[in-house]
Amino acid sequence: VQLQASGGGLVQAGGSLKLSCAASESVSAIEALGWYRRTPGKQRELVAAITKYGNTKYADFVKDRFTISTDNAKNTGYLQMNSLKPEDTGDYYCNANLRTLSDVGVNVWGQGTQVTVSS
């Protein structure tokens, strides 16, 4: 199973984007999902995470601006990004712990989607 991240693009400061992270095949469950980003001059960092129980965690720099969610029926996770800032510019990656239909647990990274916020 693979993850396909999408939804990145160019947006003005203050705008919004919604990133998606879709599994390439049906899975039994998205047990946990994390969004990470690599911004210019920085190492990859955690942006937000969610468990299958709905527990969420956000980096301080995105609190009250970004919302992470999952839709198990669609085998897809999301990151709604509002009030975007130029410093949010970077490559965004999803990572998920998935439970396959064969009841195998796998950890998978998506390929990344680029977000550019202009000032």
TILUMNU-786439 format. One record per residue: residue number from 1; chain; z, x, y of N, C-alpha, C in turn. Coordinates in steps of 0.05 Angstrom, whole numbers, plus 32768, in hexadecimal, padded with zeros to 4 digits. Example, Ala and Ser with C-alpha at 12.3 -4.5 7.8 and 13.67 -1.06 7.14 Angstrom:
BEGIN
i, ch, nw, nu, nv, caw, cau, cav, cw, cu, cv
1, A, 809C, 8108, 7F8E, 809C, 80F6, 7FA6, 809C, 8108, 7FBE
2, A, 808E, 8101, 7FD3, 808F, 8111, 7FEB, 809D, 8102, 8001
//
This chain:
BEGIN
i, ch, nw, nu, nv, caw, cau, cav, cw, cu, cv
1, A, 8000, 8011, 7FE8, 8000, 8000, 8000, 8000, 8012, 8019
2, A, 7FF1, 8009, 802D, 7FEF, 8018, 8046, 7FF8, 8006, 805D
3, A, 7FFE, 8013, 8074, 8005, 8004, 808C, 7FEF, 8009, 80A1
4, A, 7FE7, 7FF4, 80AF, 7FD3, 7FF6, 80C4, 7FDF, 7FEE, 80DE
5, A, 7FE3, 8001, 80F0, 7FEE, 7FFB, 810A, 7FD7, 7FF5, 811E
6, A, 7FDC, 7FE1, 812F, 7FC7, 7FD9, 8142, 7FD5, 7FCD, 815B
7, A, 7FC5, 7FC9, 816F, 7FCF, 7FBB, 8187, 7FD3, 7FCD, 819F
8, A, 7FCF, 7FE7, 819C, 7FD2, 7FF9, 81B2, 7FBB, 7FF6, 81C6
9, A, 7FBE, 8002, 81DD, 7FA9, 8001, 81F1, 7FB2, 800B, 820B
10, A, 7FA2, 8005, 8220, 7FA8, 800D, 823B, 7FB3, 7FF5, 824A
11, A, 7FCA, 7FF8, 8258, 7FD6, 7FE2, 8267, 7FE2, 7FEE, 8280
12, A, 7FE4, 7FDD, 8295, 7FF1, 7FE6, 82AD, 800F, 7FE4, 82AA
13, A, 801D, 7FF4, 82BA, 803A, 7FF3, 82BA, 8043, 7FD7, 82C0
14, A, 8057, 7FCE, 82B1, 8061, 7FB3, 82B3, 8054, 7FA0, 82A0
15, A, 803F, 7FA8, 8293, 8031, 7F97, 8280, 803D, 7F97, 8265
16, A, 802F, 7F89, 8252, 8039, 7F86, 8237, 8024, 7F8C, 8222
17, A, 802D, 7F94, 820B, 801D, 7F98, 81F4, 802D, 7F8F, 81DB
18, A, 801E, 7F86, 81C7, 802C, 7F80, 81AE, 801F, 7F90, 8198
19, A, 802E, 7FA2, 818B, 8025, 7FB2, 8175, 8029, 7FA3, 815B
20, A, 8017, 7FA7, 8149, 8019, 7F9B, 812E, 8018, 7FB2, 8119
21, A, 8026, 7FAD, 8103, 8026, 7FC0, 80ED, 8023, 7FAF, 80D4
22, A, 800B, 7FB0, 80C8, 8004, 7F9E, 80B2, 8002, 7FAE, 8098
23, A, 800E, 7FA3, 8083, 800A, 7FAF, 8069, 7FEF, 7FA9, 805E
24, A, 7FE3, 7FBB, 804F, 7FC8, 7FB8, 8045, 7FC6, 7FA5, 802E
25, A, 7FDD, 7F9D, 8023, 7FDE, 7F8A, 800D, 7FF8, 7F7B, 800E
26, A, 7FF9, 7F65, 8000, 8011, 7F55, 8000, 8028, 7F64, 7FF4
27, A, 803F, 7F61, 8000, 8057, 7F6E, 7FF6, 806D, 7F59, 7FF2
28, A, 8080, 7F60, 7FE2, 8096, 7F4E, 7FDD, 80A8, 7F4B, 7FF5
29, A, 80AC, 7F62, 8003, 80BE, 7F61, 801A, 80B9, 7F7A, 802B
30, A, 80BD, 7F76, 8045, 80BF, 7F8C, 8058, 80DD, 7F90, 805B
31, A, 80E8, 7FA4, 804D, 8104, 7FA7, 804C, 810F, 7FB4, 8066
32, A, 80FF, 7FC4, 8073, 8106, 7FD0, 808C, 80ED, 7FD9, 809A
33, A, 80ED, 7FD8, 80B4, 80D6, 7FE0, 80C4, 80E0, 7FEF, 80DC
34, A, 80D3, 8005, 80E2, 80D9, 8014, 80FA, 80C0, 801A, 810A
35, A, 80C2, 801A, 8124, 80AD, 8023, 8135, 80B6, 803E, 8142
36, A, 80A5, 8051, 8142, 80AA, 806B, 814E, 8094, 8072, 8162
37, A, 809A, 8084, 8173, 8085, 808D, 8186, 8087, 80AB, 818B
38, A, 8070, 80B5, 8191, 806F, 80D1, 819A, 8062, 80D1, 81B6
39, A, 8072, 80D8, 81C9, 8069, 80D9, 81E5, 8063, 80F6, 81ED
40, A, 8053, 80FA, 8201, 804C, 8115, 8209, 8064, 8127, 820E
41, A, 8065, 813D, 8201, 807A, 8151, 8205, 8093, 814B, 81F5
42, A, 8093, 8136, 81E5, 80AB, 812F, 81D5, 80A5, 812C, 81B8
43, A, 80B9, 812F, 81A8, 80B6, 812B, 818B, 80B6, 810D, 8186
44, A, 80AE, 8106, 816E, 80AE, 80EA, 8166, 80CB, 80DF, 8167
45, A, 80CD, 80C7, 8171, 80E8, 80BB, 8174, 80E7, 809E, 816C
46, A, 80FE, 8094, 8163, 8100, 8079, 815B, 8100, 8067, 8173
47, A, 80F0, 8051, 8172, 80EF, 803E, 8188, 8100, 8025, 8180
48, A, 80FB, 801B, 8169, 810A, 8003, 8160, 8108, 8001, 8142
49, A, 811C, 7FF3, 8136, 811C, 7FEF, 8119, 8128, 7FD4, 8113
50, A, 8120, 7FCA, 80FB, 812A, 7FB0, 80F3, 812D, 7FB0, 80D4
51, A, 8141, 7FA3, 80CA, 8144, 7FA0, 80AD, 813C, 7F84, 80A5
52, A, 813B, 7F80, 808B, 8133, 7F66, 8081, 8148, 7F51, 8087
53, A, 8160, 7F5A, 808E, 8175, 7F47, 8095, 8174, 7F3F, 80B3
54, A, 8161, 7F4B, 80C1, 815E, 7F45, 80DD, 816E, 7F57, 80F0
55, A, 817B, 7F6A, 80E5, 818A, 7F7D, 80F6, 8177, 7F8F, 8105
56, A, 817B, 7F92, 811E, 8169, 7FA2, 812F, 8177, 7FB9, 813D
57, A, 8167, 7FCD, 8143, 8172, 7FE4, 8152, 815C, 7FED, 8165
58, A, 8164, 7FF2, 817E, 8151, 7FFB, 8192, 815A, 8015, 819F
59, A, 8147, 8025, 81A6, 814D, 803D, 81B6, 8155, 8033, 81D2
60, A, 8166, 8042, 81DE, 8170, 803A, 81F9, 8159, 8036, 820D
61, A, 8144, 8046, 820A, 812F, 8046, 821E, 811D, 802D, 821B
62, A, 8120, 801D, 8206, 8110, 8005, 8204, 8121, 7FEB, 8202
63, A, 813B, 7FED, 8203, 814C, 7FD6, 8201, 8145, 7FC2, 8217
64, A, 8144, 7FA8, 820F, 813E, 7F92, 8221, 8121, 7F91, 822A
65, A, 8110, 7FA4, 8220, 80F3, 7FA3, 8226, 80E3, 7F9E, 820D
66, A, 80EB, 7FAA, 81F7, 80DB, 7FA8, 81DE, 80EA, 7F97, 81CA
67, A, 80DB, 7F89, 81B9, 80E6, 7F79, 81A3, 80D7, 7F7F, 8189
68, A, 80E6, 7F85, 8175, 80DB, 7F8A, 815A, 80DF, 7F71, 8149
69, A, 80CB, 7F6C, 8138, 80CD, 7F55, 8126, 80BB, 7F59, 810E
70, A, 80BF, 7F49, 80FA, 80AE, 7F4A, 80E2, 80A7, 7F2D, 80DA
71, A, 8091, 7F2B, 80CC, 8088, 7F12, 80C0, 8081, 7F18, 80A3
72, A, 8093, 7F13, 8091, 808F, 7F1A, 8075, 8078, 7F0A, 8069
73, A, 8073, 7EF2, 8073, 805D, 7EE2, 8068, 8042, 7EEE, 806F
74, A, 8041, 7EFD, 8085, 8028, 7F0B, 808D, 8029, 7F28, 8086
75, A, 803F, 7F32, 8079, 8041, 7F4E, 8072, 803D, 7F60, 808B
76, A, 8048, 7F58, 80A1, 8043, 7F65, 80BB, 805C, 7F67, 80CB
77, A, 805F, 7F7E, 80D9, 8074, 7F82, 80EC, 8068, 7F84, 8108
78, A, 8079, 7F80, 811C, 806F, 7F7F, 8137, 8082, 7F8F, 814A
79, A, 8077, 7F97, 8160, 8087, 7FA2, 8176, 807C, 7F96, 8190
80, A, 808B, 7F84, 819C, 8083, 7F78, 81B5, 808E, 7F8A, 81CB
81, A, 807C, 7F94, 81DC, 8084, 7FA6, 81F1, 807F, 7F9A, 820C
82, A, 8094, 7F95, 821B, 8091, 7F8A, 8236, 809B, 7F9E, 824B
83, A, 8094, 7F98, 8263, 809C, 7FA9, 827A, 8097, 7FC7, 8274
84, A, 807F, 7FCC, 826B, 8077, 7FE7, 8263, 8078, 7FFA, 827B
85, A, 807F, 8013, 8275, 8081, 8027, 828A, 806E, 803E, 8282
86, A, 8066, 804E, 8296, 8054, 8065, 828F, 8061, 8077, 827A
87, A, 807B, 807A, 827B, 8088, 808C, 8267, 8088, 8080, 824B
88, A, 807F, 8068, 8247, 807B, 805D, 822C, 8061, 8065, 8220
89, A, 8050, 8073, 822F, 8037, 807D, 8225, 803B, 808F, 820D
90, A, 802C, 808B, 81F8, 802E, 809C, 81E0, 8021, 808F, 81C8
91, A, 8024, 809C, 81B1, 801A, 8091, 8198, 8031, 8084, 818A
92, A, 802D, 806B, 8181, 8041, 805B, 8174, 803B, 8059, 8156
93, A, 804F, 805D, 8146, 804C, 805D, 8129, 8060, 8049, 811D
94, A, 8058, 803C, 8108, 806B, 802B, 80F9, 8071, 8038, 80DE
95, A, 8089, 8033, 80D5, 8092, 803D, 80BB, 80A1, 8026, 80AE
96, A, 809C, 8021, 8095, 80A9, 800B, 8088, 80B2, 8012, 806B
97, A, 80C8, 8007, 8064, 80D1, 8006, 8048, 80C7, 7FEB, 803D
98, A, 80B5, 7FED, 802A, 80A9, 7FD5, 801F, 80B1, 7FD1, 8002
99, A, 80B3, 7FB9, 7FFA, 80B7, 7FB2, 7FDD, 809D, 7FA6, 7FD4
100, A, 8090, 7FB3, 7FC1, 8076, 7FAA, 7FB8, 807A, 7F92, 7FA5
101, A, 8064, 7F85, 7F9F, 8064, 7F6E, 7F8C, 806D, 7F78, 7F70
102, A, 806A, 7F92, 7F6B, 8072, 7F9D, 7F52, 808F, 7FA6, 7F53
103, A, 809D, 7F9E, 7F69, 80B9, 7FA5, 7F6C, 80BE, 7FC3, 7F6E
104, A, 80AC, 7FD0, 7F7B, 80AF, 7FED, 7F80, 80B4, 7FF1, 7F9E
105, A, 80C8, 8001, 7FA4, 80CD, 8007, 7FC0, 80BD, 801F, 7FCA
106, A, 80B0, 801B, 7FE0, 80A0, 8031, 7FEB, 80A5, 8034, 8009
107, A, 80A3, 804C, 8013, 80A5, 8051, 802F, 808A, 805A, 8039
108, A, 8080, 804C, 804E, 8065, 8051, 8057, 8064, 8054, 8075
109, A, 8053, 8066, 807E, 804E, 806A, 809B, 8032, 805E, 80A2
110, A, 8031, 8051, 80B9, 8017, 8049, 80C4, 800A, 8060, 80D2
111, A, 7FF1, 805D, 80DA, 7FE1, 8073, 80E5, 7FE5, 8077, 8103
112, A, 7FF3, 8065, 8110, 7FF7, 8069, 812D, 7FE4, 8059, 813E
113, A, 7FEE, 8050, 8154, 7FDD, 8043, 8168, 7FE5, 804D, 8183
114, A, 7FD1, 8052, 8194, 7FD6, 805F, 81AE, 7FDC, 804A, 81C4
115, A, 7FF1, 804F, 81D3, 7FF8, 803E, 81EA, 7FF7, 804F, 8203
116, A, 7FE8, 8046, 8217, 7FE6, 8054, 8230, 7FEE, 8040, 8247
117, A, 8001, 8048, 8256, 800B, 8038, 826C, 8005, 8046, 8286
118, A, 7FF4, 8039, 8297, 7FED, 8045, 82B0, 7FFF, 803C, 82C6
119, A, 8003, 804E, 82D9, 8016, 8048, 82F0, 8007, 803A, 8307
//
